Every structure is written in structure tokens, then in C-alpha cells.
């Protein structure tokens, strides 16, 4: 008895596979690459306009910074922020990142010692241990905040440089301390730029 031979299934033509794949690719590109970003941007701008614009801080019509990105301060009249390891300059938002130096790396130890020396030179009579966030960079290199302890460490120097009462500077730190979200999430922090802008509003006592 003869068995019927089965013919091999016909292979789809290359064009029959390529065309639907390109259609799906184009559709997903439009949805995820254009429609979704524009939609989320529009909703964010409507609901959170300040945050959607980059949390920019203005004095009059001039943008002086962002509440999300730190700045370098070196004058004794200002509070200093966390160190930044971004290249080619500190707080470079286009090159966010850390130094990636391990705890046993001699370069990290040298950098920390140099930062401690700079803080001690700016306030040689301060006996308080230097808070760790004043000598170590954040993972992003852009952190605009310091701890209240780091701000308090610098209060005497700032008060002396501006001829202000220490109590007035301490009160300014307290007023600019951001509490944990809902009272429990996170730690209290101080935005260095906002604190320094508040200082400039006080001016310098004579």
C-alpha cells in the first residue's frame, strides 16, 4: 500500500515578514517615542509647572540656578555644599556621576584630606568634627543638599564673615531645613543655594 507523500510547508516570502514588522516598529516609535513623551510632558507642565520646567530659581527675570542641582561656593560668606566629582567641572549636569573611587583608593583619601584641610583653614577655631557630607561627593555629583549638621558646622564662619549674630544664622538654617516627607521618609536636609540666597537677602551687618 502506497503512502501519500506530504509536501513541505511553503516558506513565507521575505516581503511578507518585513512589511508588518516595519509597520509595528513605526507604530511603536510614534506611540512611545512621540505621543507618550508629549503627553507626559503636557500633564506635568499643567499639574507641576515649576518642577516640569526644571525647578528653576529666579531673581527677578534672571535664572540663578535650580533647586535640583548644586553649585560651587568657596567664599567664606557662603555655605558650601557637597563636593562634586563630575567632569570637567563640579556640578556638571551633563556628566552626572561619582568618582568611582573605592574606600581603599589612595586618591580618595587624599581628596578627603584636602577637603578637610580647606574647611579647617576657613574656620581654624572650629573644634567640631567635620560632617561626612562636606568631604564626600554624592553618587550623582549634583546633590544640592547638605545635612543640618553640615550647615551648622559652617554657621560660625558665615556669621563671622558677614558680621551677623550666630543666632540669626542658626535661625536661617532652621527656616531653610526641609523636613522628611510625611514626617518619616528621608532625613532633614538644607538646600545650599536656597540658604545662600536667603543669606544675601539679609546682607552683611556693619
N, C-alpha and C positions, 0 to 999 in steps of 0.2 A: 504494500500500500504506500503510495507516494504521499509525502508530507508537503503541505503548501509552504513555500518559502516566504519569509517575512522581509519586506523591504525596509531599509534603514530610514529613520525619520529624516525628513528634509531639514537641513540647517537653515536658520533664518538668514536672510540677506543682511550684509553689514549695514546697509542703509536703514533697514527695518529696526535695528537696535539703536543706532546712533541718533536718529531723529527724536524719539521720545526721551532719550537721556538728555539731549540738549534742551528740550522743552522744559523738563523738570528742573534742570540746572538753572535755566534763565528765570523760571518762576520763583524758585527758592532764593535766587540772588535778589530779585526785586522785593520779595517779602522781607527777608532777613537783612538784606544789605541797604535797603532804601526805606521801605514802608515802616518797618518796626523802629529803626533809629529815629526817623522823623516823628513818629507817633509818641515815643517815649520822651523825646526832646520837647515836643509841644506840651505834653501833660506836665512835665517837670517845670517848664517855664511858666505855666499857668498856676500850678499849685505851690511851687517853691522857686519863685523868680530869683531871689538872691543867691540861693545855692546853685541853681542851674547856670547862673552867669559866672560861677567860679568863686563865690563868696568874696567878691572884691571889696576892699575897704577904700573909701574915698574921703578926701578932704577937699570940700568944695567940688570942683569938677575934675580934680586930679586923683588918679588911682595911685595909692601909696603901697599897695600890697594885697595879699589875700589872707584871709583868716585860716586857710588850709596849708599855707606854705611859709616856712620860717624865713628869716632874714638874718644876715650877719650884722651884729652890733659889737663894736670894740671900744667905744668911748666909755670912760668910767661914769658918765652921766646917765647911761642907759643900762637896763638889764640885758644880760647876754643870754642867748638861747643855747640849745644843744649844739655840739659840734656836728658838722656835716661832712661826709666823705664823698659827696658827688663830685664829678669832674666835668669840665676843667675848673669849676668854681663851686664854692659851697652853695647849697640850696638850689642847685640847677634842676628845675622841674623836668627838663627834657632828658635827664640822665639819672633818674631816681635809682638809688641803690646804696648798699653799705660798702664798707671797705673789704669785707670778707676775710679779715684778719682773725686768725684763731687766738684763743686766750694765751697760748704759749708763744705766739709770734713776737719776736723782739721789737718789731716795728710798732706793734700795738702798744707795748709797754712804753716805748719812747714817746709815742704820741700822747699817751695819757699823762706821763710825767711832764711833758711840755705844757699841757693844758693846765695841770695843777700849778705849775710854776707861774703861768700867766695870771691865774686867778689870785695866787698868793702875792704876786708883785703888785697887783692892782689894789689889794687890801691886806697889807702885811700884818696888821694888828688883829686880824680876824682869827680867833682860835678854833672856830667851828670846823669840824671835818667837812671837806668838800663833798657835796652830794654827787652821787654817781652819774646822774643825768647831765651834769655840767661837764663831764670829762669823757663821756662815751656817746657815740653817734647812734641815732636810731637806724633801724633796718632800711627805711626809705631814704634817709638823709634829708628829709623835708619837714620833719616834725616841728610844728610851730609852738609847741607847748613845753613847759618845764613844770616840775613839781612845785607846790607851795614852799617846800623846804629849800629848793634851789633858788627861788625868788627871795626868800627870807635871808639866805646866805649873803645875797648881794645888796640887801637893803641899806646896810650901814654905809657902804661905799657910795651908793647912789645918793643917799641923803647928804653925805658929806660933800660930794661933788656939786650938788645943787643947792647947798646951804639950806636944806629943808629939815624940819624936825623928823627924827626917826619914826615917831608915832604916826606922822602924816603919810610917810612912805609905807609903813606897815598897813595902815588903813586902806591905802590904794591897792596894795596886793590883795587884801581881803576882798575888796569890792570887785576885783577882776579875777577872782578864783571861780572857776567853773565847777559846780558840784557834780557828783556822779549822776548819770541818767537814772531817773526814777528813785534817786537816793541810794541805790545799791549797785548799779552797774558801772564799773570803771573806778578810777581814782580821781580825786580832785586835781585839776590842772590849771595852769595860768598861761594864757596866750601872750607870748612875749611882745609881739607887735602891738596888740591892744593895750597892754600895760604901758609900753613906752609912749604910745600916743596919748594916753591919759596923763603921763608924766609931763609931756610937752604942754598940755593944757594948763598944768599947774605953773609951768615956767620954772624959774630959778629965783629963790629968795635972795634978797640983798642984805 
